[in-house]
């Protein structure tokens, strides 16, 4: 690596997110001074031994202006020179109104952030590059008459943007599964007008796969791939148990072309779902931010936060595309949620395919540990985040 490493003072948002904890650990272990803000007084990442301090600020979903004011105050209080937004809402708020001069936000300009967050635009761009995408159509507004067109059920219905701008803030709408026309009608009725445009897709049954990148000034700095072993909700959502896999050269190159076409700079995860019958990876979306299972990449040997900070500070880190294949990471409390859903609801109610494991198989797999497994929040050298997460999860039960 060229150049002398300068220690930075970093403010990380959304300390209640798992990605924020991974960022704090990564940069703190490198010697950087890392501070955390969140909508909560006591956050997951703020409990880390590597966090120098934490503070609560307004929620960017409900009060973007208050969030930005809180960020500016904390940047001055801690004299931070790097700001890392973690969630979509935080990134959208910060990119639309960047902080004061001298503070580095290692992400692209606002128009690129917004374009990359548009699933319909990303999938249309991917199709021009020959990347497989699900059969789909876009509803610009609530339909007068609901129809599936020539798409085959089951279908997935989702807004083209994960976070949608509404009056004085943002709102997040849930993905809906539609096994038939009646359920499609109900799903579309539940979406508020602000949720549109809405994407209606044929569901791709198979395992989720993420190909993560760090691109800087058009050059590949790091790449990493993982597959999802269990998700929350079980039919498709955030990863609760995942495994590092070898980079597929064709998928990697296609993903790089897509990010180049979008003009992306920084970290991003290109998300696919591999069709169980054919093994074909279908593009789902691009997450232009740090992803929830970031700790797996760190455990496997790809330090995305550290490499991003190196690049943002003008150094030229060596490209990292080799890592430990077969490493596994488990978000324990998320996995508990997965198990509870599997035991409490039928496969049909969860929109699972016919080949989904049985309830008893899900119970057995939950208690099965392998030597490759590592827990995301629980680490011997940094155990307090897991303790704080556990207290927060049990607090309603204990009445505290």
ZAMARGU-4260 file (C-alpha; in steps of 0.2 Angstrom, whole numbers, plus 5000, padded with zeros to 4 digits):
<rodrens>
0) 5000/5000/5000 | 5007/5017/4995 | 5007/5031/5007 | 5008/5033/5026 | 4992/5029/5035
5) 4984/5044/5044 | 4973/5041/5058 | 4955/5048/5055 | 4941/5053/5067 | 4926/5045/5060
10) 4907/5047/5064 | 4896/5032/5060 | 4878/5034/5059 | 4864/5021/5063 | 4873/5013/5078
15) 4859/5001/5080 | 4863/4992/5064 | 4874/4977/5063 | 4884/4985/5049 | 4888/5000/5060
20) 4896/4988/5073 | 4907/4980/5060 | 4913/4997/5054 | 4917/5002/5071 | 4926/4986/5075
25) 4936/4987/5058 | 4941/5005/5060 | 4944/5005/5078 | 4956/4990/5077 | 4965/5000/5064
30) 4968/5014/5077 | 4955/5026/5070 | 4945/5036/5082 | 4927/5031/5079 | 4911/5038/5086
35) 4893/5032/5084 | 4876/5041/5083 | 4859/5033/5082 | 4841/5036/5086 | 4844/5027/5102
40) 4854/5033/5118 | 4862/5016/5119 | 4866/5007/5102 | 4873/4991/5097 | 4889/4999/5089
45) 4890/5011/5103 | 4893/4997/5116 | 4909/4991/5107 | 4925/4994/5115 | 4931/5002/5099
50) 4918/5016/5100 | 4925/5032/5108 | 4908/5039/5111 | 4890/5038/5106 | 4875/5050/5105
55) 4857/5050/5100 | 4850/5061/5086 | 4833/5062/5077 | 4828/5048/5065 | 4832/5052/5047
60) 4816/5043/5042 | 4805/5054/5051 | 4815/5070/5053 | 4829/5072/5039 | 4832/5090/5043
65) 4834/5086/5062 | 4845/5072/5058 | 4857/5083/5047 | 4857/5096/5061 | 4862/5083/5074
70) 4876/5076/5062 | 4883/5094/5060 | 4883/5096/5079 | 4892/5079/5082 | 4905/5082/5068
75) 4910/5099/5077 | 4909/5091/5095 | 4921/5077/5090 | 4930/5086/5077 | 4927/5072/5065
80) 4934/5072/5047 | 4925/5057/5040 | 4906/5053/5040 | 4900/5036/5036 | 4881/5034/5034
85) 4875/5017/5036 | 4856/5015/5031 | 4847/5021/5015 | 4838/5035/5024 | 4855/5042/5032
90) 4864/5041/5015 | 4850/5050/5006 | 4849/5063/5019 | 4867/5066/5019 | 4870/5065/5000
95) 4856/5078/4997 | 4863/5090/5009 | 4882/5086/5012 | 4890/5092/5028 | 4903/5106/5030
100) 4918/5107/5020 | 4933/5096/5026 | 4922/5081/5030 | 4924/5066/5019 | 4908/5056/5014
105) 4915/5042/5004 | 4900/5039/4993 | 4895/5046/4976 | 4885/5062/4973 | 4866/5063/4977
110) 4860/5060/4959 | 4870/5043/4958 | 4864/5038/4975 | 4846/5041/4970 | 4848/5032/4953
115) 4856/5017/4961 | 4842/5016/4974 | 4829/5014/4960 | 4827/4996/4957 | 4817/4998/4941
120) 4831/5009/4933 | 4845/4997/4940 | 4836/4982/4932 | 4833/4990/4916 | 4851/4995/4915
125) 4856/4977/4919 | 4845/4970/4905 | 4854/4981/4892 | 4871/4973/4898 | 4864/4956/4896
130) 4862/4952/4915 | 4847/4941/4919 | 4833/4950/4928 | 4816/4943/4933 | 4801/4945/4921
135) 4792/4960/4928 | 4783/4976/4925 | 4781/4993/4933 | 4765/5001/4940 | 4768/5020/4940
140) 4752/5023/4950 | 4738/5013/4958 | 4730/5003/4945 | 4711/5005/4941 | 4711/4986/4937
145) 4723/4974/4944 | 4731/4961/4932 | 4746/4950/4931 | 4748/4953/4913 | 4758/4938/4905
150) 4768/4935/4922 | 4766/4919/4930 | 4762/4917/4949 | 4769/4918/4962 | 4774/4936/4961
155) 4784/4948/4972 | 4777/4966/4974 | 4789/4980/4980 | 4791/4998/4978 | 4805/5003/4966
160) 4814/5012/4980 | 4817/5003/4997 | 4815/5020/5005 | 4802/5032/4998 | 4802/5051/5001
165) 4785/5057/5009 | 4780/5073/5017 | 4794/5079/5029 | 4803/5062/5029 | 4805/5045/5022
170) 4795/5029/5023 | 4799/5011/5020 | 4786/4999/5013 | 4787/4980/5015 | 4789/4968/5001
175) 4773/4958/4997 | 4771/4940/4990 | 4757/4936/4979 | 4753/4918/4975 | 4737/4922/4965
180) 4727/4936/4958 | 4717/4940/4974 | 4733/4941/4984 | 4740/4953/4971 | 4725/4964/4972
185) 4726/4965/4991 | 4745/4968/4991 | 4743/4983/4979 | 4728/4990/4989 | 4739/4990/5005
190) 4752/5001/4996 | 4750/5020/5000 | 4750/5031/4984 | 4768/5037/4990 | 4774/5019/4987
195) 4772/5020/4968 | 4780/5016/4956 | 4779/4998/4961 | 4788/4984/4954 | 4779/4967/4950
200) 4790/4953/4947 | 4790/4934/4945 | 4797/4926/4960 | 4814/4918/4958 | 4814/4903/4970
205) 4832/4899/4976 | 4846/4905/4987 | 4851/4923/4989 | 4869/4928/4984 | 4878/4945/4987
210) 4893/4951/4977 | 4901/4965/4986 | 4913/4978/4979 | 4923/4993/4983 | 4926/5003/4968
215) 4936/5019/4969 | 4940/5031/4954 | 4935/5017/4942 | 4946/5004/4949 | 4942/4988/4958
220) 4949/4989/4976 | 4940/4974/4984 | 4927/4960/4979 | 4919/4947/4990 | 4904/4935/4988
225) 4893/4926/5000 | 4877/4916/5000 | 4862/4917/5012 | 4859/4901/5021 | 4844/4908/5031
230) 4835/4924/5030 | 4822/4935/5040 | 4808/4933/5034 | 4812/4916/5028 | 4806/4919/5010
235) 4818/4933/5007 | 4825/4947/5018 | 4840/4951/5028 | 4853/4938/5030 | 4854/4929/5047
240) 4866/4915/5043 | 4877/4916/5028 | 4893/4909/5020 | 4907/4916/5010 | 4909/4908/4993
245) 4921/4909/4978 | 4919/4924/4966 | 4911/4918/4950 | 4921/4927/4936 | 4906/4930/4925
250) 4895/4937/4939 | 4909/4947/4945 | 4912/4955/4928 | 4894/4958/4925 | 4892/4966/4942
255) 4907/4977/4939 | 4900/4983/4922 | 4883/4987/4930 | 4892/4998/4944 | 4902/5006/4930
260) 4886/5010/4920 | 4879/5018/4936 | 4894/5028/4939 | 4896/5021/4957 | 4910/5025/4968
265) 4913/5017/4985 | 4906/5001/4993 | 4890/4992/4986 | 4882/4975/4986 | 4875/4968/4970
270) 4861/4956/4976 | 4856/4941/4966 | 4844/4926/4968 | 4850/4910/4961 | 4836/4900/4953
275) 4836/4883/4961 | 4831/4874/4945 | 4844/4881/4933 | 4857/4889/4945 | 4855/4905/4935
280) 4859/4921/4945 | 4845/4934/4943 | 4849/4952/4948 | 4838/4959/4962 | 4845/4976/4966
285) 4860/4985/4971 | 4863/4991/4989 | 4874/5006/4988 | 4880/5006/5006 | 4887/4994/5018
290) 4876/4978/5020 | 4870/4969/5036 | 4882/4954/5035 | 4897/4965/5033 | 4905/4956/5048
295) 4907/4940/5037 | 4918/4949/5024 | 4929/4955/5039 | 4930/4937/5046 | 4934/4930/5029
300) 4948/4943/5026 | 4941/4958/5016 | 4941/4973/5027 | 4929/4984/5017 | 4928/4999/5030
305) 4947/5000/5031 | 4950/4999/5013 | 4937/5012/5010 | 4945/5024/5022 | 4962/5021/5014
310) 4955/5025/4997 | 4945/5040/5003 | 4961/5047/5011 | 4970/5046/4994 | 4980/5031/4997
315) 4981/5017/4984 | 4977/5000/4993 | 4981/4984/4985 | 4966/4975/4976 | 4959/4962/4988
320) 4949/4948/4979 | 4956/4933/4988 | 4948/4928/5005 | 4943/4912/5015 | 4930/4903/5006
325) 4917/4893/5018 | 4918/4905/5032 | 4901/4907/5041 | 4893/4921/5050 | 4877/4920/5061
330) 4867/4934/5068 | 4860/4925/5083 | 4845/4935/5087 | 4840/4937/5069 | 4841/4918/5068
335) 4830/4916/5083 | 4817/4927/5074 | 4819/4916/5058 | 4816/4900/5069 | 4801/4908/5078
340) 4793/4912/5061 | 4796/4894/5054 | 4789/4886/5069 | 4774/4898/5071 | 4768/4899/5053
345) 4766/4887/5039 | 4776/4887/5023 | 4762/4893/5013 | 4759/4908/5025 | 4777/4912/5024
350) 4777/4911/5005 | 4790/4897/5005 | 4792/4885/4991 | 4788/4867/4991 | 4806/4862/4993
355) 4808/4872/5009 | 4814/4863/5024 | 4801/4856/5037 | 4798/4864/5054 | 4808/4850/5062
360) 4823/4852/5050 | 4823/4871/5054 | 4823/4867/5072 | 4837/4855/5070 | 4848/4866/5059
365) 4846/4881/5072 | 4855/4870/5085 | 4868/4863/5073 | 4885/4872/5074 | 4900/4870/5064
370) 4918/4874/5067 | 4917/4887/5053 | 4903/4897/5062 | 4906/4914/5070 | 4894/4925/5078
375) 4892/4943/5072 | 4889/4952/5088 | 4897/4940/5101 | 4916/4941/5101 | 4927/4937/5115
380) 4937/4953/5114 | 4921/4964/5111 | 4907/4955/5120 | 4897/4971/5126 | 4887/4973/5110
385) 4880/4956/5111 | 4876/4959/5129 | 4867/4976/5125 | 4858/4968/5111 | 4852/4954/5122
390) 4846/4966/5135 | 4836/4976/5122 | 4828/4960/5115 | 4823/4954/5133 | 4818/4970/5140
395) 4799/4970/5135 | 4798/4952/5142 | 4806/4958/5159 | 4796/4974/5160 | 4812/4984/5161
</rodrens>
